[in-house]
Amino acid sequence: MSTQKTSITFSRRSFMKTSSLAGGGLIIGFNLFNACKPNAKPPIDLAKLNYNDFNAFIKIADNGAVTIFSPNPEVGQGVKTSMPMIIAEELDVAWKDVYVKQGVLDTNNYTRQVAGGSQSIRFGWDALRETGATARQMLINAAAARWGVDPSECTTSEGVISNAAGETLSYGEVVNEAANLEIPEDVTLKEIKDYKIIGSDITNVDIDKIIKGENLYGLDYKAKGMLIACVMRPPAFGQKLESFDDADVKAVDGVTEVLRFGDKIAVLGKDTWSAMKGKKALKAEWKTDTKLESTEDHDKLLLGLLDGNKFETLREDGDIKKAFAQADKVLERTYESPFLPHNCLEPMNFYANVTPDKIHLVGPIQTPEGTAKHIAEVLERDFEDVHLEMTRIGGGFGRRLYGDFAVEAAEISNKAKKPVKVVFTREDDMADGIYRPAIKYRIKAAVKDGKITGYHLKEAAINSNMYGLIPNFFPAGAIENYQVDVAKYQSNITTGAWRAPYTNFLAFAEQSFFDELAEMMEVDKIQLRLDLLAKVKGTTDERIQYSPERMEKVIKTAVEKSGWGTKPEGVYQGFVNYYCHNSHVAEVADVVLENGNPVVKKITCVVDCGIVINPLGALNQIEGGVIDGIGHSMYGDFEFKNGVPQATNFDKYRLIRMKEAPIVETHLMKNEFSPTGLGEPTLPPAGGAIANAFKAATGKRLYKQPFSNYPELLKGPEKEIIG
């Protein structure tokens, strides 16, 4: 086996081992926070966590069985499969012999137990490999000591150690001896060409349980004596509870208790049906506490912010005022998007049993540590009292970054002195969400002597603005005079991260704008993008986040694989390239007119996410992201009237349907770059790809989402009747 020598730069303290397993064996792993930063102290709270910081553990029994613990939440993004794959590869065991278990919240041995930002694999890559490789070397050293040979003479293959004389020992035969050895200073990592597990299609480790409907998700969790709690919350943002009447509730069979906590009322029942029925019988009076806001008002406020001059500048290159003053031509367009709920398939739920000795929490959460700390603060308990177990999550998309539902469960259990599981209805989920904020973008470009000389991007958003890296995405660095300004309106409607925050709409706005700009300049749309990228090659600007070389390759590959410009008459195409979550993506949409309406038939998607750990899992994420992006661009709409959400179930909130999902043809770029994000990067470009294809088909541009709200813009040209 060809190997690549690497020097481990972490301290021995960072490696942890214990041989006190029942039946013998060894648990080994890294405190990867310390491994990456040996002199650093663990962070105090969630806000200070770095994406580098988490742990991985390997458990090897003396019978040779290997269990790999996955400490991060599994939200359907596949980390419970892909992270252990990386460790197993360097450990050099057969995947069929590996068992994977979900870890619990453990701040002593794990850090950064978070699911968010499409960053887990990217930042875990080196540390996870070193975890497996160091474990392998310790086992080799133990075998070499028994044989009395130099460890360099030994090799491994699928859990078996061999020496030059042809003798063999299994990992299980030397695992107890390995537990007593010094941690090696240097280990060898495999070369990419020698991978047996990484790069293979590996089935999701939970797939059998998912198919059989076995207990995996928070809604499946049950405990002895557990009650179900359904919560009545204020019906409008800006209202507070004044009083309530629970006389009719207590008459509902199965209801055990009604209690108030804050401005909410919990109905406790022996089962979900009785709790939900009891909640419907509850009568409450509400009073207005703050302004009751409406979408109509938000639209005016955000447009007012774009027209105003109160901005925060996130990036400023050159002199845009001078560029626009000297321009031959100027293009300015405004793009608008609504609030969006998350609509996870599994509604919010969480179990809590608060006792004097312990706070036992179980459920689906993307931020277990931050949530546990918040609960400890709310209940005025020590963080050490909290024991939190993670279940598989039936959809997160950012909603389960916010543990409000877990806090509710803990508060209710503490008050009722009983084990309680809070369960949201779909109406609860949509009416009391933490929504994608409504955002408007205004983009302005200056053209002088056939070149783009100025680019000004303005963002007006509800509650929060784009995070600091986004202004350094394409086309930053490609235009001499470039500026990004942001402004926000502070609302009482709760907002937060929604799959691919900000870029989920910005990609459509910018890429639609580039197409229209190319039309105004009378240049080729693809060449315009390539020319801009050429200006960034060799840049010394460390702020630039994307690679122009890698972006150029995905663009050219997408052009080739999609048959760009060579489709038969009646097939209209739209192109987009985009960078976010450290990955480079290009998408081409194929659209046809059916009964005068454009229909998306195919998306060709090219992705450069570095080394692909699990191609099968990658395809699932890529295709899901594309379809999600198309669906919400086409149909996702959510309004407020006097603080009240106007859609609380799928009868009024439109999602993409199976028959509307196009074919997604995926091409993964092969290279040896370290892995980057994949759960989010293919969603943002999808809206722009179909919008540009719709323009080709209908001759009309779209500036607002969802597109289905503007049927007059989704009509092809009327055919001329001759004769």
Protein Blocks (a to p, Z undefined) as FASTA:
>chain_A
ZZdddddfbdfklpccdfkbghiaadddddfklmmmmmbccdfblklpcfklccdddddd
fkopacdddfbdcehnopmmmmmmmmmmmnopafklpccddddddfklgghiacehhlmm
mmmmmmmmmmmmmmmmmmmmmmmmmnopafklpcceehiacdfkopacdfklmmmmmmmp
ccdfbdcdddfklpfkgopacddfklmmmmnopafbfklpccehiacddddddfbghiac
fbdcfklmmmpghiabdcdehjbdcdddfbfklmmmmmmmpccddddfbdcddfklmmmm
mmmmmmmmcdcdfbdghjfklmmmmpmbdcddddddddddfkpabacdddddddfkbccd
edddfblmlmmmmmmmmnopafklpccdddddehjelmmmpcklmmmmmmmmmmnopacd
ddddfklmmmmcccddddddddddddeehiafbdcdddddehiacdfklmmmcfehjamb
acddddddddfbdcdddehihjlmmmmmmmmmmmmmmmmnopafklmmmmmmmmmgopab
fkbmbdfklmmmmmmmmmmmnogoiacehiacddddddeehiacddddddddeehiacdf
bdcddddebjafblmlmmmmmmmmmmmmmmmmmmgccddeehiafbfbfklmccddfklp
ccddddddddfbdcddfklmmmmmmmmmmmmmmmmmnopacfbdcfklmmmlmcccdddd
eZZ
